[in-house]
Amino acid sequence: MKLNQFISKSHINAKIIRAVMRQSGGWDSFTEMAEDITNHGVDGGFHGWIYHSDTVPFAKRNKAAIMEMAQQMADDLGEPLYRMIGGFNCLKMGEGEVAEAIHNPRSDDRTQVFNALAWFAAEEVARSYCDSNRP
């Protein structure tokens, strides 16, 4: 499957798909890691997703698209957005702390939350890729 085919099959915004591809080192690199990310999570040490110096700027650049994707998932789950994000395995924090980190550049939790948002984007795109690749 080619990138444009994946984009046409996926429910995820093309902008965030392309951003995840670039962050992962390109299409070939992403397709090689997508199944492992889907099965084990992106926190296993994948190119472009290891260091806060990579993930936080990614999340800042793509904040609107990531938050739109997260809002859609929260709506599908019938859960408040910040509660859902706070429940991510790598966070486990309250709604207020998540909202503060997202909207206040001086928040002590900003790095942790933006890292989690970057990982969320990578995992959702990888999951969508694997789902669209199955017969």
Phi and psi in degrees as a GROMACS rama.xvg file:
@    title "Ramachandran Plot"
@    xaxis  label "Phi"
@    yaxis  label "Psi"
@TYPE xy
-96.9964  162.54  LYS-2
-55.2351  -47.1807  LEU-3
-63.6508  -34.0332  ASN-4
-66.0403  -43.3788  GLN-5
-61.4051  -46.0809  PHE-6
-58.5303  -41.4874  ILE-7
-69.6239  -27.112  SER-8
-86.9838  -25.4376  LYS-9
-82.654  150.357  SER-10
-85.3714  -3.83723  HIS-11
-89.1464  142.793  ILE-12
-52.9587  132.749  ASN-13
-59.2258  -33.9338  ALA-14
-60.8292  -44.5618  LYS-15
-74.0104  -33.7099  ILE-16
-61.0257  -48.6025  ILE-17
-63.6649  -38.4462  ARG-18
-64.0596  -42.4074  ALA-19
-64.3253  -39.3079  VAL-20
-59.4026  -49.0046  MET-21
-61.4403  -45.1842  ARG-22
-62.9584  -29.7625  GLN-23
-84.746  -2.44579  SER-24
96.2438  14.1193  GLY-25
109.487  172.177  GLY-26
-58.4217  -50.0262  TRP-27
-61.2328  -44.2103  ASP-28
-61.9982  -45.2119  SER-29
-61.595  -46.8556  PHE-30
-64.4361  -29.6382  THR-31
-70.2413  -31.6898  GLU-32
-98.5561  -11.6499  MET-33
-57.6437  -44.6942  ALA-34
-66.9918  -41.5067  GLU-35
-64.5185  -39.5753  ASP-36
-62.4383  -44.696  ILE-37
-62.6974  -42.4765  THR-38
-80.9212  -29.5496  ASN-39
-125.006  -10.4762  HIS-40
93.5818  153.038  GLY-41
-75.9824  -15.2444  VAL-42
-72.5014  3.11335  ASP-43
-78.1973  -0.970801  GLY-44
98.4041  62.3307  GLY-45
-105.481  142.146  PHE-46
-47.3696  128.459  HIS-47
89.4301  -9.42104  GLY-48
-126.412  15.5167  TRP-49
-93.1609  -51.6266  ILE-50
-98.4462  143.262  TYR-51
-57.607  -30.2733  HIS-52
-65.8011  -15.0467  SER-53
-100.442  -46.8155  ASP-54
-74.2574  -39.6061  THR-55
-65.4439  -48.3106  VAL-56
-60.673  -36.4056  PRO-57
-58.6369  -49.0558  PHE-58
-65.0888  -38.26  ALA-59
-64.2676  -45.144  LYS-60
-63.5765  -32.496  ARG-61
-113.762  20.6267  ASN-62
-53.926  -47.5703  LYS-63
-61.2985  -46.8216  ALA-64
-67.4416  -38.9821  ALA-65
-66.1499  -44.1489  ILE-66
-65.8541  -34.8015  MET-67
-63.589  -43.8264  GLU-68
-64.5955  -42.5611  MET-69
-65.1656  -40.5834  ALA-70
-62.4961  -41.2902  GLN-71
-61.7966  -42.7545  GLN-72
-65.9353  -43.5815  MET-73
-59.9384  -42.7312  ALA-74
-61.8584  -43.9991  ASP-75
-61.8673  -34.723  ASP-76
-84.8681  -11.5392  LEU-77
68.3089  35.5748  GLY-78
-125.065  145.588  GLU-79
-61.4644  141.757  PRO-80
-53.4483  -54.7216  LEU-81
-69.1287  -28.3943  TYR-82
-67.7077  -42.9946  ARG-83
-60.7887  -47.4986  MET-84
-62.4159  -43.0826  ILE-85
-62.0541  -22.2172  GLY-86
-86.3424  -3.51682  GLY-87
-55.4581  141.249  PHE-88
-53.8177  -34.9544  ASN-89
-82.325  -3.19143  CYS-90
-113.938  -67.723  LEU-91
52.1926  63.2954  LYS-92
-136.815  165.8  MET-93
-74.1072  162.658  GLY-94
-57.965  -42.6517  GLU-95
-62.8891  -41.159  GLY-96
-65.144  -39.7413  GLU-97
-65.6426  -47.8644  VAL-98
-59.8836  -43.7261  ALA-99
-59.9404  -44.7776  GLU-100
-65.4396  -36.9156  ALA-101
-73.1877  -37.0645  ILE-102
-103.632  -11.9368  HIS-103
-116.507  108.08  ASN-104
-59.9387  -15.5502  PRO-105
-97.2003  4.95344  ARG-106
-63.4723  137.858  SER-107
-66.3143  -22.8519  ASP-108
-96.6385  3.08229  ASP-109
-58.6978  -46.6266  ARG-110
-60.4326  -46.5973  THR-111
-62.785  -43.7676  GLN-112
-69.8179  -42.9721  VAL-113
-67.285  -34.2236  PHE-114
-61.1149  -44.9461  ASN-115
-62.6682  -39.0604  ALA-116
-65.453  -39.453  LEU-117
-63.1227  -46.4704  ALA-118
-62.181  -40.4719  TRP-119
-55.9786  -48.4988  PHE-120
-60.4662  -46.8213  ALA-121
-61.5033  -43.9366  ALA-122
-68.5256  -38.7396  GLU-123
-68.371  -40.7239  GLU-124
-66.3294  -42.7651  VAL-125
-61.3924  -43.5271  ALA-126
-63.1377  -42.8189  ARG-127
-63.6251  -41.5138  SER-128
-60.602  -49.272  TYR-129
-63.1384  -40.6909  CYS-130
-63.5917  -39.6338  ASP-131
-76.4944  -14.1136  SER-132
-92.9846  -8.68267  ASN-133
-86.2833  145.592  ARG-134
